[in-house]
Amino acid sequence: MSKTTQISNQKITKLDQQIAQLNNRKKQEIQKMKTRVGKARNHRLCKRHSLLESLLPDTINLTDEQYKAFLDKAVVNDYGRRVLAGIVAKGQA
């Protein structure tokens, strides 16, 4: 093997190592982003649920099934959808 071939192989090996390092950094950044998104979602869910419980303390003792039934009847209906659409429209304006 000539000296230039050996140098080229070394450069290629070094570039392969750099690519592997960059791929690992990319994976780490993706994982950090997923963690941040998950924590933000968890925070949002907890905050919103606590707001609902502060406004309607009787919901605290409901089972999951009862809670879902309450939401279905009180919120997930035509009136609730219209109210939500109005709030969203005002927020975008």
N, C-alpha and C positions, 0 to 999 in steps of 0.2 A: 504494500500500500504506500502510495507516495505521501509526501509531507502535506501537500495541498489537500489531498483527499482526507487525511487525518484531521486537519484543521477544519475542513468543511463539516465533517462528521461531528466534531466537537461543538461547532456552532449550532448545528441542527439539534444535538442533544440539549444544549443550553436553552435553545428556543422552545423545545418540547417541555423542558422543566418550567420555563416561564409561563407557557400556556397552561400547564397543569396547576400552577400556583394561581393564575388568574381565574381559572375555572373554580378552584376551591374558594377563592374570595367571592366570586359570583354566587356560589351556593350559600355561603355564609350570609351575604347581604340579603338574598332571597329569604332565608330563614329568619333573619332579624325583622324584615318587613312583615312576614307572616305573623310573627310574634307581636309586633306593634299593632297590626290590624286586629288580631284576636283580642288583645288587651283593650283596645279602644272599643270594640264591639261589646265585650263583657262589661266595661264601665258604662256604656250607653244603656245596655239592658238593665243593669242594676239601678242606675239613676232613674230611668223611666218607670221601672216597677215601683221604686220607692215613692215617686211622685203620685202614682195611681193609689198606692196604699195610704198615702197621707191625705188624699182627697176622699177616698172611700175605705175607711179603716175596716169595714165589715168584710172586705175581700180577704183579709189576712187569714181567716179561719176556713176558707173554702178549700176543698180538695182540687186537684188539678182538673178533674172533669167538670166540677161545678164552676171553676174559674173560666174554663173554656166556654161553657154554656153561657155564662154571664157575658163574656166578650162577644160571642156570636149574636146574642139577642140585643145587647146594649150598644155595641159599636159597629159590628160587621153587618150593616143593613144599609138600605138606600140613603137614609138620613145621615148616617155616619160617613158614608162615602162622599156625600155632597159637602158635608162640613169639612172633611179632610181635603177635598178638591179645592174648596174655597181658601183654606189656610195655605195650601201649597201654592195656589195661584197668587195670593198676596205676597208670599215669600219670594216668588220669582220676579215680581214686579218691581 
